[in-house]
Amino acid sequence: MSLNHVTMNLPNYPMEELAKIRQKLIDNKMKVYDFGTGDPKIPTWEPIRKMMVDSTTSISQYPSSSGCPELIKGIWTYCEKHFGVLPKQGLDVLATNGSKEAIFHIALNIVGRAGGKKTIAYPDPGYPVYRSSTLFAGGTPYPIRLSETNGFQTEPWNLPADVQADCAALWINYPHNPTGALMDEAHLKKIIAWCKEKDVLLLADDCYIDMFDPEWDKTNKRPPTPIMYTHENVIAFMSLSKRSGMTGYRSGFIIGDQRLMPAIAKARANMGVGTPTAIQKAAAVAWIDEEHVLERRKIFSKRIDLAFPYLQKLGMIETKPQATFYLWCKVPKAVDDVEFCLRLAERGVIASPSQWLSEGITGYVRFALVPDDADTKEAMEIISQYVQSL
């Protein structure tokens, strides 16, 4: 007995492997410093939690898969304030059950578009779901290897001609997981122009778009997203997981070309992706408030400032990232990155090797700065001792 080829040959999901390592450490009564999974342990803003409690009714009913009115209003408030876009001016929005399910399911709407195009291109290293979703949808995944030499920029115009011709969609992700790289306006506009020329649907994973240096708030500087410059053949994926610490709530939205969104909404109604109404109303509170997000930016900025000097001194990283809460570091002394992380885990520190976040990229390790300040400092001392012992 077996299942289909994709299911039977899918590699283990990286975060599940990290969870196993964490549990083994706990079972051995060791203190765990978990820099592996990007799940920050900062209390969710109290008004968000209160709204969810207050919105929980005695009678449970099916939620809207597109979003309750309060949530849709909150989403548009956020989009107008930060991206300068308004309802029904070329764009439309749909609520999602977090961004992961939306990223996974969108491939079902894309593979085979534009006369049968099947290729979906995506950044490597990057989010594993770009690849797995393409495979499950019967498409052809094509990783675009990102390089430190050009600042980890996506350059689809350098793809082989046959790949460009068959490209149904292109994923971009800036601020970038795992490197923390940013894309400037000029480069983004060049990608938009390429997508228009090649009839490629541009998919922007904007999960980290609110996670940037808090100094930017003084000048209203923000990372750009395609919806700021076009509404044609583009869909952006937003999430409250990092912005508001709502990873366990599962709430986000997609915003994109209003010519495409009704058909996507119709398809999503078949997928069972409606977020419970109480969570939708709590999410509405999260989207319209900025103070709690600024506080989160300050927390992550402080942690980066705390960890970066240690890793820089060890020769593992040169430039401090201005966005996300990740430090993408070179593994020292030509040690295999998986071996490096497994040996580091023996000391209680969990991190993600580049081979688990990519398709064959070696020699890097990602530290997600989710432990608190005291634990971060303790862990950096452990890492320093370990590296110096190599």
N, C-alpha and C positions, 0 to 999 in steps of 0.2 A: 504493500500500500504506500502511496506517495501523494504529494501535492504538486502544484505546478512548478515549472523550472525556476521561476524567479524566487518563489518562496523557499524552495529547497536549497538554493544556492546563495541566499542572502547572507552576508557576513553578520556577525554579532554587532548589535548597535553599540557604539563606543561608550555611551553613558551607562549602559547596563553592565559593561565590563568594569567600569569604574566603581559602580555600586557594589559589585562583588568584592572588589579589593577593599572597599571601605568596610563592608560587613566582616570580612576576615580580620581586619585590624581591631574592630570592636569586639569580636569574639575572643581575641587574644588580649583583651583588656588594655589596649594601647590607646593613647591619646591620638586623635585623628585631626590632621590639618588638611582639610579637603579643598584643594585648588583645582579639582578636576571638572566638576559640573558647574555651569554658569547659573547657579541658583542661589542668589544672594540671601543671606540670613539677616535681613533687616525688617523689623516689624512693618506690616502694611499699615498705611495711614489710617488712623482711627475712624474718620468719617466714612471711608470706604467700607470698613467692616460694619459700622453702624447701619449704613444704608442697606447692606445685604440682610442683616438681621431684621430690620424694620420692614423689609420688602418680602420677607418669607411669610406666605399666607397659609391659612389652615387647610385650604383646598389646593391641591397640586394639579396644574394643567400644563399641557404641552406649550413650550415656548415658541416664539417666532424664530425661524431660522434666518430671517433677514435682519432682525433687530427691532426691539420695542421702540416706540416713539421717543421716550426719554433718552435712550442710548443714541439713536440716530441724530437727535438734536445735539447731544454732547459731542459726538464725532465731528459734526459739521462746525461746531464752535471751535474745536481744536484745529481743524483743517484750515478754516478761514484765518485764524490767528497766526498760525505758523507757516502756512504755505500760500496764503492769499487766494484760495480757491473757494468758490461758492456753489451751492446746490444747483444742479440742472444747467450748468454752464459747460457742458462737455464731459463732466464726470459724475459718477454716482457711487454710492457706498453700500456695502453689505457687512453686517456684523459677522464675526467668525468665532469659532470656539477655540480661541488662541490662534497664533499664526501657523503652528506646525501642521495642523490638519488642513488648513487652507492651502499651504504650500504643497502638501501631499496631493490633495484632491484636484488642484488646478490642472495638473498634467492630464487628467481624464478629459478635460475640456479642450486641450491643446493639440495633443498628438493626432496627426492626420489633417490639421487645418491647412488652408491655403493650397488646396490641390493635392494633399497627401503628405505634407512635410512631417517628418517623424523625429528629427533631431532636436534635443533640448540641450543647450550649452550652459555651462555654469562654472563658477570659480572653484579652483582647486589650489590650496586647501579651502575647505568650506563646509557648509552644513550638509551632512550625509543624506538628508531627505531629498535634495535636488536630484540625486542619482536614483535613489530607490523609487521615488514617485514616478520617474520616467520609465523605469523598467516595468513597474506594475501596470502602467498605462500602455505598454506595448511599444514604447518609443525607443529611440537610440540616444543614450546619454553620451555627452561629449564634454569631458573636463577641460577647462582652460587653465593651464598651469600658470599660476601667478609667481612673480619673481621679485625678490628684494631689490634687484637692480633698477626696476622702474617704479618702486614704491607700491608693489602689489596691485598694479592697475590692470583692469580687464581691457583687452584690446582685441575685439572680435574680428576686426578687419585683417588680422594676421592669421586667421584660421584658413585651413585648406579650402580651395574654391568649392569643392564638392560639399563640404560641411556647411559653408555659407549658403549654398544653394538650397540645401535641405533643412536649414535651421528654422524650426517652427517658433522657437522662443529662446530668449537669452535671459538668464538670471544675473543680476548684479546685487551686491550686498556691501553697502558702505553707509556708515562705518562698518568695517569688515571684521567678521569673526573667522579666524582667530587672531589676525595680525594687528587689529586696531587701525588699519590704514583708512585714509579718507580719499574721496574723489572730489576734485574741484569742479566748478561749474563748466569750465571750458571742455574738460574731458567728458563730462556727462552729456553735454550738448552734442559732442562728436559721436557718442554712442547712440543718442536719439536719432541723429541724422543717418547713421549706418542702418539702424533698425528700419527706418522709413524706406531707405533705398532698397533694402533686401526683403521687405515685407516680413519682418520678424517681430513677434510680440515681446515687448520689453517687460520683464518681471522684476520688480525692485523689492528685495527683502529688507525692509526698513525697521527691523526689530530693534536696532540700536540707535535709531536716529535722535533720540532724546538723551543719549548717554555720551556727553562730551565735556570738555574742560569748562568748569563753571565760570572761569574768567570770560568766556565768550558771552555770558549773559549780560555783561556790562555794555556790550555793543550790539546785542541782538543778533549775533552771528550764529548760524546753524549749519549743519551738514545739509547739502542739497538733496532733493529727491526729484525724479522725473516729472511728477505731476505739477511741479512749479513751472515747467517749461512747455509741456504738451499734454493733451488729453487723448491723443490718437494712439491706438495700439499700445497702451501702457496700463499696467496694473501694479499698484504698490500695496505691500502687505505690512500692516502696522500691528503692534502688540503692546499690551499693558504689563507683560511679564517683567521686562527690565525697567521700563519707565516708572512703574508704580509698585513693583514688588508683588505682582499678582500671578506668579507662575502657577500656583495651585488653583487659581480661579478659572483659568482658561478663557481669556477674553481678548479679542482683537478686532480688526476690521480690514477689509480690502476696499480700495478706492481706485476706480479705473474708468476707462473709456465707456461712456454711457450707452454706446451702441452694443457693447459686449455684455454689460452687466445683467440685463434682464434674462438672457439665456443662461448665464452662470447661476443666477438666483434660482431659476427653474430646475437646473441640474442639482444644486445644493439641497433643494427641498427633498430630494430622494436619498440623501446621505446621512440623515440623522445627526446633524451637526448644530442643532439649536442649543445655545447656552441657556441654562435656567434663568428665568426672568429676574429673580432676585439678584443674580450675579450681573445681569445686563444693567440693572438699575444702579448697582454699585459701580459698575464700569463707567456709567454716565458721569458719576461724581468724579471719578479719576481723570477722565479726559478733559474736564473743564477747569481743573485746578492745576496750578503750576508750582506752588510753593513746596509741596511735598516732593516734587520732581527735582527742584533745585537742591533741596536738602540731600537727596540721594546722589546727585552729581557731586556735591561737596564731599560726601562720605567716600565715594569711589576715588575721587581725585586725591584725597588724603592717603588712601591705601596705596595708590600708585606711587605717590611721593615717598611713602614709607618703604615699599618693596624695591622700587627701581634702583636706588643706589647700591643695594646689596648685589643685585644681579648684574648691574653695570660693572661693578668692581671685579666680579668674577669673569668678565669678558663675555657674558651671555647675551647682552643686549646693548645697543649703542644709543638709540633715540627713544625718548619717552613718548608714548602714544598720546594723542590729544582726544581720543574717543574710545568708547567701550570701557570695559574693566578687565581687559586681558593684557598679559605681557607675553609676547611671542619671542621666545629666546632660543639661541643656538645652544645645542648640547655641547659641552666642553670636551676637548681632548678626544674627538672622534669616537666617542662612545655611542653605541646604537641607542636611538631615542627610546625605544620600548624597554630595553635593558636598563637605561638610565632611570626611567620612571618606576620600574618594578623595584629596583634597588633603593630608590628614594622612598618608595612606599614601605619598605622594611623599617624605615626610620619614622614612619607615621605621616609622611607628607605625600599627598596624592596630587598628581598632575597628569596632563594629557599629552601623550607622545604624538608627534606629527603624523606617524603612520596610521594612527587611529582617526585622524581628522582630515585625511587626504587619500589620494589614490597613488601611493608609492613615494610620497615626499618623506625624506628622512632627515635626521639631524636637528630637529626643532622640538621644543616642548612648550605647551601653553599653560600658563598659570592664570586661573580665573580668580580674581581677588574678592572672594566671597567670605573668608574668615574675618573676624573682627580685628581691630588694630593690634591688640596684645598677641593674639594667636599668629597674626601675620609676621610680627617681629620675631616671635619664637621660631616660626617655621623658616624664616630667612636665615637665622643662625644655624639651624639644622642643615639647610641646603648649603650654606657656606662651608660648614665642616665637611660635608659629604664631598663637595666638588674639590676642595683642597686635598682630600684624601685620595683622589683618583691618580 
